[in-house]
Amino acid sequence: MRILVVEDDQIIREGICEYLSAFGYDIIEAKDGQEALIKFNKNEINLVILDIQIPFLNGLEVLKEIRKKVICLC
């Protein structure tokens, strides 16, 4: 399973990624909303862990864009 972790705080992001990696998950990291959408579009993502207060595009804006893409794929 590939998980996109979107968190602007590096320590928190690294902690979440390290924890999930220990269970064998394939982790992709993003530090802001723009990077999250780029990485979401370039990879087959199964789950997104998304902070709400992140730079450039907030988490709700990112979620709205992801939902547009996922709905189109169904």
PyMOL commands that set and color helices and strands:
alter all, ss='L'
color gray80, all
select helices_A, chain A and resi 10-21+33-42+59-73
alter helices_A, ss='H'
color red, helices_A
select strands_A, chain A and resi 2-6+26-30+47-50
alter strands_A, ss='S'
color yellow, strands_A
deselect
rebuild
show_as cartoon
